[in-house]
């Protein structure tokens, strides 16, 4: 056997490939490393046993999540009241556990597929593994391979098939790259087509309508004192002051997720006083904690002034907004007793909010990373809104990755995205995924700009991801073995 196929070299290459994949995302944005990372995992893959393939997949996952989600440490240590050794352990445990989403599919792939058309079937497997990670155990579609390509030549594919189509083309490019190095010529034409055709596709799938002038406010308030009495006073004073300073030429004002750290009923006196100072046609949307008559509370967006409707967050964050195995974990360490970690989920079929005449589909914080959830909001809306509290990530790469995924949701659906956050990155994103206005991180700031009501739907908005999932499944089929041959 050639030394290139020695198992330990494959594990090392996969570990390096995971780290390289992190470099494809913000803030590094070296998207061209995506196919290289896939090629490092794929090379020599079919010379390994199922167990070795699983270990290679796990190694890739450790490299990816160990580097790409290192911001988890900030949340656990800086804001979760956890010491350094335990925070390091929990962060590492998070990474090695998520890595199983590559280990298990890779084991099944080597167990039930052969080398026939492996370049095709492996790319299909890659996307199906990402789909599994998106939905299993509430899902974690962070760092999907295609998320890196909002600025690459592949970007025009996003309105056609969304992030999974971008992942599929990236993975296929990596496997074709390996075949090109092996066989020299035949993969050159399909590889070139994958990258040269997308820039020729239509750039606009939706058409602009009326303009709404919006202001997104960023309070930049300390997270650790947010829920104290002093923190509540500071939040109320800061956002009221920023709102009053805007003048009369703004149609819609947006405050971020839980901008006022109190229940809606506690905040109503302040909000009602503030409403009297707003022009008659001005709308204000704010993130708030809503508590109903049954005692359940929701992470919500409510409106003042020229608004209709409200939104309750549907997809909650494990450990942050609800506690899996609560009976077992509560009280073990301070991180498992964070305030506001027992939310209820909102309904799936909530209508859009209408504010200042604009129909708005809403995604709170973590929800913006779920492509099909956002597409379902976009079908009924003229623009998209995401409010977030990225203070939990500190000065890490987390907020920049989060912004990149919000940009991809804008591109997929041909809609403006308004992104209001507590300390950054607050931004207005156009239907091509470009940031038109942006506030600096870690500063009290306002972002004022224009948003157009977009009409029509992209192919992705209309169908969601299932056509790409089906294509990935069909690509896997040719490599399947109906009968297992005995291995020596």
C-alpha positions in Angstrom: 0.0 0.0 0.0 1.3 3.4 -0.8 2.3 5.5 2.1 -0.2 8.2 1.2 -3.0 5.8 2.4 -1.5 5.0 5.8 -4.4 5.5 8.2 -2.7 7.9 10.6 -1.9 10.2 7.7 -5.5 10.2 6.8 -6.5 11.2 10.4 -4.0 14.0 10.4 -5.1 15.3 7.0 -8.7 15.3 8.2 -7.9 17.2 11.4 -6.0 19.8 9.3 -8.9 19.9 6.8 -11.3 20.8 9.7 -9.1 23.7 10.7 -8.9 24.8 7.1 -12.7 24.8 6.8 -12.9 27.2 9.7 -10.7 29.6 7.6 -13.3 29.6 4.8 -15.8 31.4 7.1 -15.8 35.0 8.5 -13.7 36.7 9.5 -11.1 34.9 7.4 -13.3 34.3 4.3 -10.8 32.1 2.5 -13.7 30.3 0.7 -11.4 28.7 -1.9 -10.0 26.4 0.8 -13.4 24.6 1.0 -12.7 22.2 -1.9 -9.1 21.7 -0.6 -10.4 20.6 2.8 -12.8 18.1 1.2 -10.0 16.8 -1.0 -7.8 16.2 2.1 -10.6 14.1 3.7 -11.5 12.2 0.5 -8.0 11.3 -0.7 -7.3 7.6 0.2 -10.7 7.3 1.8 -11.7 4.1 0.0 -8.5 2.3 1.2 -9.8 2.5 4.8 -12.1 0.2 6.7 -15.4 1.5 8.0 -13.9 2.0 11.5 -10.9 4.0 10.0 -13.3 6.1 7.9 -15.3 6.9 11.0 -12.2 8.0 12.8 -11.2 10.1 9.8 -14.7 11.8 9.9 -14.4 12.3 13.6 -10.9 13.9 13.2 -12.3 16.3 10.6 -15.2 17.2 13.0 -12.8 17.8 15.9 -10.7 20.1 13.7 -13.7 22.0 12.5 -15.6 22.5 15.7 -12.5 22.8 17.9 -11.5 25.8 15.9 -14.7 27.1 14.4 -16.9 27.0 17.6 -14.2 28.0 20.0 -16.5 31.0 21.0 -18.4 28.5 23.1 -15.6 28.9 25.7 -16.4 32.6 26.0 -20.1 31.9 26.7 -19.3 29.2 29.3 -16.4 30.9 31.0 -17.1 34.7 30.7 -20.8 34.6 31.1 -21.6 31.2 32.5 -19.7 31.7 35.8 -17.5 28.7 35.1 -13.8 28.3 35.9 -11.2 27.8 33.2 -10.6 24.0 33.6 -14.3 23.2 33.5 -14.9 25.7 30.7 -12.1 24.1 28.6 -13.5 20.7 29.3 -17.1 21.6 28.3 -15.9 23.3 25.2 -13.8 20.3 24.2 -16.7 18.0 25.0 -19.0 20.1 22.7 -16.5 19.8 19.8 -15.8 16.1 20.1 -19.5 15.3 20.4 -20.5 17.3 17.4 -17.7 15.6 15.5 -19.8 12.4 15.6 -22.0 14.0 13.0 -19.2 13.2 10.6 -17.9 10.0 12.2 -21.2 8.1 12.0 -22.2 8.9 8.4 -18.6 8.1 7.2 -18.8 4.7 8.9 -22.1 3.9 7.2 -20.7 5.2 3.9 -17.7 2.9 3.9 -19.8 0.0 5.2 -22.3 0.2 2.4 -20.5 1.8 -0.6 -17.6 1.0 -2.9 -15.2 2.9 -5.0 -17.6 3.1 -8.0 -18.3 6.7 -8.7 -16.9 7.6 -5.3 -16.3 11.2 -6.3 -20.0 11.6 -6.9 -21.4 9.6 -3.9 -19.0 11.1 -1.4 -20.2 14.6 -2.2 -23.8 13.5 -1.8 -22.9 11.9 1.6 -21.3 15.2 2.7 -24.6 17.1 2.2 -26.7 14.4 3.8 -24.4 14.6 6.9 -25.0 18.3 7.1 -28.8 17.8 6.8 -28.5 15.3 9.7 -26.7 17.9 11.8 -29.3 20.5 11.0 -32.2 18.6 12.5 -31.1 15.8 14.8 -31.3 16.7 18.6 -32.8 20.1 17.8 -30.0 20.7 15.2 -26.8 22.8 14.9 -26.4 24.0 11.3 -23.5 26.3 12.2 -20.4 26.1 9.8 -22.2 24.3 7.0 -19.7 24.1 4.2 -21.7 26.3 1.8 -22.1 29.1 4.3 -18.6 30.4 3.3 -19.7 31.2 -0.3 -21.8 34.3 0.1 -18.9 36.2 -1.6 -17.5 33.5 -3.9 -18.3 32.8 -7.6 -20.8 30.1 -6.4 -23.0 32.7 -4.6 -25.6 32.9 -7.5 -26.5 29.3 -6.7 -27.9 30.3 -3.3 -31.2 31.6 -4.6 -31.6 28.4 -6.6 -30.9 25.8 -3.9 -29.7 27.5 -0.7 -26.7 26.7 1.5 -27.0 22.9 0.8 -26.5 23.4 -2.9 -23.4 25.5 -2.2 -22.2 22.7 0.1 -22.9 20.1 -2.6 -20.9 22.0 -5.3 -18.0 22.7 -2.9 -17.8 19.0 -1.8 -18.1 17.8 -5.4 -15.3 20.2 -6.4 -13.1 18.7 -3.7 -13.7 15.1 -4.9 -13.1 16.1 -8.5 -9.9 17.8 -7.5 -8.7 14.5 -6.1 -9.7 12.7 -9.3 -7.9 15.4 -11.4 -4.7 14.7 -9.5 -5.1 11.0 -10.1 -6.3 10.9 -13.7 -5.1 14.2 -15.0 -7.7 15.3 -17.5 -11.3 14.1 -17.4 -12.4 16.0 -14.2 -11.2 19.3 -15.6 -14.3 20.1 -17.6 -16.9 19.4 -14.9 -14.7 21.1 -12.3 -14.4 24.2 -14.5 -18.2 24.2 -15.2 -19.0 24.1 -11.5 -17.2 27.4 -11.0 -17.6 29.2 -14.3 -21.4 28.6 -14.9 -22.8 30.1 -11.6 -21.6 33.7 -12.3 -23.6 33.7 -15.5 -26.9 32.9 -13.7 -29.5 35.6 -13.1 -28.5 37.9 -10.2 -32.1 39.2 -9.4 -35.0 36.9 -8.7 -37.1 39.5 -6.8 -38.2 43.0 -7.6 -38.1 46.1 -5.2 -41.1 47.9 -4.1 -41.7 50.8 -1.7 -38.8 52.1 0.5 -38.9 52.1 4.3 -36.4 54.1 6.3 -35.2 52.1 9.2 -33.0 52.7 12.3 -31.4 49.7 14.1 -30.2 50.5 17.7 -27.2 48.9 19.4 -27.1 49.7 23.1 -23.7 47.9 23.9 -24.7 47.2 27.5 -22.7 44.9 29.8 -24.2 41.3 29.8 -23.2 40.4 33.3 -25.2 43.2 34.9 -28.0 43.2 32.3 -30.6 41.5 34.6 -29.8 43.6 37.7 -31.9 46.6 38.7 -29.1 48.9 37.6 -28.9 47.0 34.3 -32.6 47.4 33.7 -32.4 51.2 34.3 -29.4 51.6 32.0 -31.1 49.6 29.2 -34.3 51.7 29.5 -32.4 55.0 29.5 -30.1 54.0 26.7 -32.7 52.8 24.2 -35.1 55.6 25.1 -32.3 58.2 24.5 -31.2 56.6 21.2 -34.8 56.5 20.0 -35.5 60.2 20.8 -32.3 61.3 19.1 -33.5 59.9 15.7 -35.8 62.7 14.7 -38.8 62.4 12.5 -37.4 61.0 9.2 -37.4 57.3 10.3 -40.4 55.0 9.6 -39.3 51.9 11.6 -37.1 51.7 14.7 -35.7 48.3 15.9 -34.3 47.4 19.3 -32.4 44.1 19.6 -33.2 40.8 21.4 -34.3 41.4 25.0 -33.3 45.0 24.7 -35.2 45.7 27.9 -34.2 43.0 30.4 -37.6 42.7 32.0 -41.1 41.2 31.3 -43.3 42.9 28.8 -45.7 44.0 31.5 -42.9 45.6 33.5 -41.8 47.5 30.4 -45.2 48.7 29.2 -45.2 52.0 31.2 -41.8 53.0 29.6 -42.9 51.9 26.2 -46.2 53.7 26.4 -44.5 57.0 27.4 -42.0 56.5 24.6 -44.8 55.9 22.1 -46.2 59.4 22.8 -42.9 60.9 21.6 -42.9 59.0 18.3 -44.4 60.5 15.1 -47.8 59.1 14.3 -46.8 56.8 11.5 -43.5 55.5 13.0 -43.3 51.9 14.2 -41.0 50.5 16.9 -40.1 46.8 17.2 -38.3 45.5 20.2 -37.1 42.1 21.6 -38.7 41.4 25.0 -39.5 38.6 27.3 -43.3 38.0 27.2 -45.1 36.1 30.0 -48.6 34.8 29.4 -51.5 34.1 31.9 -50.4 30.5 32.4 -46.9 31.6 33.6 -45.1 30.5 30.4 -42.6 33.0 29.0 -41.4 33.5 25.5 -38.5 35.2 23.7 -40.5 37.6 21.6 -40.6 40.7 19.3 -43.4 43.1 20.0 -44.4 46.4 18.4 -45.5 50.0 19.2 -47.1 52.6 17.1 -47.8 51.7 13.5 -47.5 47.9 13.9 -49.7 44.8 13.8 -48.8 41.4 15.3 -45.9 40.0 17.3 -43.6 37.1 17.1 -42.6 34.4 19.6 -39.3 32.5 19.0 -40.0 29.0 17.7 -36.6 27.3 17.7 -35.0 27.6 21.1 -31.3 27.3 22.0 -30.4 24.2 24.1 -28.9 25.2 27.5 -29.4 28.9 26.7 -33.2 29.0 26.4 -34.3 25.5 27.5 -32.5 22.9 29.5 -32.3 19.3 28.1 -32.5 16.8 31.0 -33.4 19.7 33.3 -34.1 17.3 36.2 -30.6 16.0 36.0 -28.5 19.1 35.1 -30.0 21.9 37.1 -27.8 22.8 40.1 -24.7 20.9 39.0 -22.8 24.0 37.9 -23.7 27.7 37.5 -23.8 27.5 33.7 -26.8 25.1 33.9 -28.7 27.8 36.0 -28.5 30.7 33.7 -31.3 33.2 33.9 -34.1 33.0 31.3 -33.2 29.4 30.4 -36.8 27.9 30.6 -38.5 29.5 27.6 -41.5 28.1 25.8 -41.5 27.8 22.0 -43.7 29.8 19.8 -46.0 28.3 17.1 -44.7 27.3 13.8 -47.3 29.1 11.6 -47.0 32.6 13.0 -47.9 35.3 10.5 -45.5 38.1 9.6 -45.4 41.4 11.6 -46.6 44.4 9.8 -44.7 47.5 10.8 -44.7 50.9 9.0 -46.5 49.3 6.1 -43.8 46.6 5.7 -44.5 42.9 6.0 -41.7 41.4 8.1 -40.6 37.8 8.6 -38.8 37.5 11.9 -36.1 35.2 13.2 -34.7 35.7 16.7 -30.9 35.2 17.1 -30.1 31.5 16.6 -33.1 31.0 14.2 -31.4 32.9 11.4 -29.0 30.0 10.9 -31.8 27.6 9.9 -32.3 28.1 6.1 -35.7 26.4 5.7 -37.2 28.1 8.7 -36.2 31.5 7.3 -37.4 30.6 3.9 -40.8 29.8 5.4 -40.9 33.3 6.9 -39.8 34.9 3.6 -42.7 33.3 1.6 -45.2 35.6 3.4 -42.9 38.7 3.9 -41.4 41.6 2.0 -38.4 41.8 4.3 -36.7 39.8 7.0 -35.7 40.9 10.5 -33.3 39.2 13.0 -32.7 40.5 16.5 -29.9 39.0 18.5 -27.8 39.3 21.6 -24.3 38.3 20.5 -22.8 39.7 23.7 -22.5 36.1 24.8 -19.7 35.6 22.1 -17.5 38.4 23.4 -14.7 39.5 21.0 -14.6 36.0 19.4 -15.3 35.1 15.8 -18.8 34.0 16.7 -20.6 37.3 15.8 -18.9 37.5 12.5 -19.9 34.0 11.5 -23.4 34.8 12.7 -23.5 37.9 10.4 -22.2 35.8 7.5 -25.1 33.3 7.8 -27.6 36.2 8.0 -26.1 37.5 4.7 -26.7 34.1 3.1 -30.3 34.1 4.2 -30.8 37.5 2.4 -29.2 36.1 -0.7 -31.2 32.8 -0.6 -34.5 34.6 -0.4 -33.9 37.8 -2.3 -34.9 39.9 0.7 -33.4 42.7 2.8 -32.4 41.5 6.2 -32.4 43.9 9.1 -30.1 42.7 11.9 -30.3 44.5 15.3 -27.9 43.2 17.9 -26.9 44.2 21.5 -23.3 45.0 20.8 -22.7 43.9 17.1 -22.8 43.2 14.4 -25.8 45.4 13.7 -26.3 45.8 9.9 -28.7 46.2 7.0 -28.2 43.5 4.3 -29.5 43.9 0.8 -31.1 41.0 -1.3 -27.7 40.2 -2.8 -26.2 39.4 0.6 -24.2 42.7 0.7 -23.9 44.8 3.9 -25.1 48.3 3.0 -24.9 49.8 6.5 -23.1 48.5 9.5 -22.4 49.6 13.1 -19.0 49.1 14.7 -18.9 46.3 17.3 -18.8 47.1 21.0 -20.0 50.7 20.6 -23.4 52.3 21.4 -24.6 53.1 18.0 -27.4 53.6 15.4 -27.6 52.2 11.9 -29.9 54.3 9.7 -30.7 53.2 6.1 -33.3 52.2 3.6 -35.0 48.8 3.1 -37.1 48.0 0.0 -40.2 45.8 0.1 -39.2 42.9 -2.2 -41.8 41.2 -4.3 -41.7 37.7 -5.7 -39.8 34.6 -4.6 -36.5 33.0 -5.4 -36.6 29.3 -6.4 -35.2 28.4 -3.0 -37.9 30.5 -1.1 -40.5 28.6 -3.1 -39.3 25.0 -2.6 -36.8 25.1 0.3 -34.0 22.7 0.5 -35.7 19.4 -0.4 -34.6 19.4 -4.1 -31.0 19.6 -3.1 -31.5 16.9 -0.4 -33.0 14.6 -3.1 -30.2 15.3 -5.5 -27.6 14.5 -2.8 -29.4 11.2 -2.1 -29.5 10.3 -5.7 -25.7 11.0 -6.0 -25.1 8.6 -3.1 -27.1 5.7 -4.8 -24.5 4.7 -7.5 -21.9 3.9 -4.9 -24.1 1.6 -2.9 -23.1 -2.1 -2.7 -26.1 -4.4 -2.7 -23.9 -7.3 -1.5 -20.8 -7.0 0.7 -17.6 -8.6 -0.5 -15.5 -10.3 2.0 -12.5 -8.2 3.0 -9.2 -9.9 3.6 
